[in-house]
Amino acid sequence: MQSSALIRQLSQQSLVRDLPAEAAQAVLALRYCILCRRAARDPMPELERRWGNILAARRYRLVVEAIAHIWPEPFAVAPPCCPHVSFDEALLAAMVGASSRGDRVHFDWLTAEMLGSDAREMLFVALEGFIRARAPGRV
């Protein structure tokens, strides 16, 4: 493979529309939460509308707070209208997928290089709680 093709492949950003629905919703909700924080607005009414229940909204807010607390650098979020996901958002999408499958090994593989074990545990538990709250009959 030529170096230019390899660089293009490694730097290519996914599209939101190409993510699994659950992951795309999580990414878009995170973007919304960031906008609300900057505007000093409460994201809860929109999160509740998005997922149809207050428990899922509250648990997603815990996910956002966990990310803000443990992420080693500022979390890179694309603008709300951007069709591409940032590399951090792509990682969030992958973490949502691993958590929804209950695949802790893959989750740890995705995050072990940048998060300590306590931080990984906090985020995995927060994501699992959110996913359970979204699924009817799983809370």
C-alpha positions as CSV (number, residue, x, y, z in Angstrom):
1,M,0.0,0.0,0.0
2,Q,1.3,3.4,-0.9
3,S,2.0,5.8,2.0
4,S,-0.6,8.3,0.7
5,A,-3.3,5.7,0.6
6,L,-2.4,4.6,4.1
7,I,-2.4,8.2,5.4
8,R,-5.8,8.7,3.8
9,Q,-7.2,5.5,5.3
10,L,-5.9,6.3,8.8
11,S,-7.2,9.9,8.7
12,Q,-10.6,9.2,7.2
13,Q,-13.5,10.2,9.4
14,S,-16.7,8.2,9.5
15,L,-20.0,9.7,8.8
16,V,-22.7,9.9,11.5
17,R,-25.2,8.2,9.1
18,D,-22.9,5.1,8.8
19,L,-22.8,4.5,12.5
20,P,-25.2,2.0,14.1
21,A,-28.4,3.8,15.2
22,E,-27.7,3.5,18.9
23,A,-24.2,4.9,18.5
24,A,-25.3,7.7,16.2
25,Q,-27.9,8.8,18.7
26,A,-25.3,8.8,21.5
27,V,-22.9,11.0,19.4
28,L,-25.6,13.5,18.4
29,A,-26.9,13.6,22.0
30,L,-23.3,14.4,23.2
31,R,-23.1,17.2,20.7
32,Y,-26.4,18.6,22.0
33,C,-25.2,18.3,25.6
34,I,-22.0,20.3,24.8
35,L,-24.1,23.0,23.1
36,C,-26.4,23.2,26.1
37,R,-23.4,23.5,28.5
38,R,-21.9,26.3,26.5
39,A,-25.3,28.1,26.4
40,A,-26.0,27.4,30.1
41,R,-29.2,25.4,29.1
42,D,-30.5,22.2,30.5
43,P,-30.3,19.3,28.0
44,M,-32.7,17.1,29.9
45,P,-36.0,18.0,28.1
46,E,-34.4,17.2,24.7
47,L,-32.7,14.0,25.9
48,E,-36.0,12.8,27.4
49,R,-37.8,13.5,24.1
50,R,-35.0,11.8,22.2
51,W,-35.2,8.5,24.2
52,G,-38.8,8.7,25.4
53,N,-38.0,8.3,29.1
54,I,-36.5,10.4,31.8
55,L,-34.4,7.5,33.2
56,A,-32.5,7.1,29.9
57,A,-32.0,10.9,29.8
58,R,-30.6,11.0,33.3
59,R,-28.3,8.0,32.7
60,Y,-27.0,9.5,29.5
61,R,-26.2,12.7,31.4
62,L,-24.2,10.5,33.8
63,V,-22.3,9.2,30.8
64,V,-21.5,12.8,29.7
65,E,-20.4,13.7,33.2
66,A,-18.2,10.6,33.4
67,I,-16.5,11.5,30.1
68,A,-16.0,15.1,31.3
69,H,-14.4,13.8,34.5
70,I,-12.1,11.1,33.2
71,W,-11.1,12.0,29.6
72,P,-7.4,12.9,29.6
73,E,-7.8,15.8,27.1
74,P,-10.8,17.9,26.0
75,F,-13.2,15.6,24.2
76,A,-13.2,16.5,20.5
77,V,-16.8,17.0,19.3
78,A,-17.7,18.0,15.8
79,P,-20.2,20.8,15.2
80,P,-23.9,19.7,15.4
81,C,-24.4,20.0,11.6
82,C,-21.2,18.2,10.7
83,P,-21.8,14.8,8.9
84,H,-18.5,13.5,10.0
85,V,-17.6,12.2,13.5
86,S,-14.5,13.3,15.3
87,F,-12.1,10.6,16.3
88,D,-13.3,10.9,20.0
89,E,-16.9,10.6,18.8
90,A,-15.9,7.5,16.8
91,L,-14.4,6.0,19.9
92,L,-17.6,6.8,21.8
93,A,-19.6,5.0,19.1
94,A,-17.4,2.0,19.5
95,M,-17.7,2.1,23.3
96,V,-21.5,2.3,23.0
97,G,-21.4,-0.8,20.7
98,A,-19.2,-2.7,23.1
99,S,-21.3,-1.8,26.1
100,S,-24.5,-2.7,24.4
101,R,-23.1,-6.2,23.7
102,G,-21.8,-6.4,27.3
103,D,-18.3,-6.9,25.8
104,R,-16.1,-5.6,28.5
105,V,-12.9,-7.1,26.9
106,H,-13.4,-5.1,23.7
107,F,-14.4,-2.0,25.7
108,D,-11.1,-2.2,27.7
109,W,-9.1,-2.9,24.5
110,L,-10.6,0.3,23.0
111,T,-9.8,2.5,26.1
112,A,-6.9,0.9,28.0
113,E,-4.3,3.0,26.3
114,M,-5.7,6.3,27.6
115,L,-7.9,5.5,30.6
116,G,-6.9,3.8,33.9
117,S,-8.9,0.9,35.2
118,D,-11.0,3.0,37.6
119,A,-11.9,5.4,34.8
120,R,-12.8,2.5,32.4
121,E,-15.0,0.9,35.1
122,M,-16.8,4.2,35.7
123,L,-17.5,4.8,32.1
124,F,-18.5,1.2,31.3
125,V,-20.9,1.1,34.2
126,A,-22.4,4.5,33.1
127,L,-22.8,3.3,29.5
128,E,-24.4,0.0,30.6
129,G,-26.8,1.8,32.9
130,F,-27.8,4.1,30.0
131,I,-28.2,1.2,27.6
132,R,-30.4,-0.7,30.1
133,A,-32.6,2.3,30.6
134,R,-33.1,2.6,26.9
135,A,-34.2,-1.0,26.4
136,P,-37.8,-1.7,27.5
137,G,-37.9,-4.3,30.2
138,R,-34.1,-4.3,30.9
139,V,-33.9,-1.7,33.7
